[in-house]
Amino acid sequence: MKKIVEEYRAVFPTPAALITSADEEGRANVATAGETFMMSLRPLVVAVGFRPATYTNSLIRKTREFVVNLPTVKILKAVDFCGTHSGRDVDKFKATGLTPLPSKHVKPPLIKECPVNIECRVRGIVTFGSHDVFAGDSLAIHVDEEILGNDGMPDISKAPTIAFANGRYYSVDTLLEPLRFSRSEKGEGGR
Ligand SMILES: Cc1cc2nc3c(=O)[nH]c(=O)nc-3n(C[C@H](O)[C@H](O)[C@H](O)COP(=O)(O)O)c2cc1C
């Protein structure tokens, strides 16, 4: 039997990503975002959703830049901290020991401890309700060389990322089987 339940965060899991932003002087902030997704693969447009109350929302709105950093289970404590404290009250880089590295195109830094970092410049902002969605063109994708597999793609078993579902964190590291492209899908690319 199925039951209709009350409205909640019903699409799960999503990544627990670390989003860096910066103020106009370049002072960096970092916040955790489960609302992190791709709106287009070619060109790559990455979106993050932040409630107006967050410091990150006001920073991205002003500077129109952000970086999506994908953390691994090794830094789960920092991920949780960045999702439960505001940059208005605390310097989260100092508090967590996360290491900022300069980005190539934008002021918000990359996070060294995150093996994948995507620099983004906001192309559009949309709001349907609780969250403002910032959709950004990807300007550069940085990947730690050590996690690249023979096929040139990040190998998740070398860098287990964190999934967020129903108020809990999970490790994503078990390969079930590889995707097999059908002939018609080949060439569309981007999967
Ligand atoms: C796992 C996790 C996922 C979260 N995802 C989001 C999100 O997608 N959007 C959002 O507005 N807040 C999200 N939050 C809450 C913010 O990270 C939190 O309000 C944070 O303090 C905001 O920091 P800031 O004020 O420095 O921007 C999440 C928190 C956690 C722990």
The ligand as a MOL file (V3000), in Angstrom:
LIG
                    3D

  0  0  0     0  0            999 V3000
M  V30 BEGIN CTAB
M  V30 COUNTS 31 33 0 0 0
M  V30 BEGIN ATOM
M  V30 1 C 23.4790 18.4900 4.4060 0
M  V30 2 C 22.9670 19.9160 4.3530 0
M  V30 3 C 22.4340 20.4020 3.1840 0
M  V30 4 C 21.9710 21.7250 3.1190 0
M  V30 5 N 21.4800 22.1890 1.9470 0
M  V30 6 C 21.0470 23.4740 1.8730 0
M  V30 7 C 20.5770 23.9980 0.6350 0
M  V30 8 O 20.6120 23.3510 -0.4030 0
M  V30 9 N 20.1210 25.2770 0.6170 0
M  V30 10 C 20.0960 26.0740 1.7560 0
M  V30 11 O 19.6340 27.2220 1.6840 0
M  V30 12 N 20.5840 25.6000 2.9300 0
M  V30 13 C 21.0710 24.3380 3.0060 0
M  V30 14 N 21.5760 23.8640 4.1790 0
M  V30 15 C 21.6760 24.7660 5.3190 0
M  V30 16 C 22.7980 25.8010 5.1330 0
M  V30 17 O 24.0230 25.1790 4.7690 0
M  V30 18 C 22.9620 26.5680 6.4510 0
M  V30 19 O 21.8080 27.3810 6.6400 0
M  V30 20 C 24.2130 27.3940 6.5460 0
M  V30 21 O 24.3360 27.8570 7.8750 0
M  V30 22 C 24.2370 28.5690 5.5990 0
M  V30 23 O 25.4730 29.2150 5.7580 0
M  V30 24 P 25.7120 30.7350 5.3520 0
M  V30 25 O 24.7740 31.6040 6.1690 0
M  V30 26 O 27.1510 30.9720 5.7080 0
M  V30 27 O 25.4260 30.8490 3.9080 0
M  V30 28 C 22.0510 22.5470 4.2690 0
M  V30 29 C 22.5740 22.0480 5.4600 0
M  V30 30 C 23.0500 20.7420 5.5040 0
M  V30 31 C 23.6470 20.2410 6.7790 0
M  V30 END ATOM
M  V30 BEGIN BOND
M  V30 1 1 1 2
M  V30 2 1 2 3
M  V30 3 2 2 30
M  V30 4 2 3 4
M  V30 5 1 4 5
M  V30 6 1 4 28
M  V30 7 2 5 6
M  V30 8 1 6 7
M  V30 9 1 6 13
M  V30 10 2 7 8
M  V30 11 1 7 9
M  V30 12 1 9 10
M  V30 13 2 10 11
M  V30 14 1 10 12
M  V30 15 2 12 13
M  V30 16 1 13 14
M  V30 17 1 14 15
M  V30 18 1 14 28
M  V30 19 1 15 16
M  V30 20 1 16 17
M  V30 21 1 16 18
M  V30 22 1 18 19
M  V30 23 1 18 20
M  V30 24 1 20 21
M  V30 25 1 20 22
M  V30 26 1 22 23
M  V30 27 1 23 24
M  V30 28 2 24 25
M  V30 29 1 24 26
M  V30 30 1 24 27
M  V30 31 2 28 29
M  V30 32 1 29 30
M  V30 33 1 30 31
M  V30 END BOND
M  V30 END CTAB
M  END
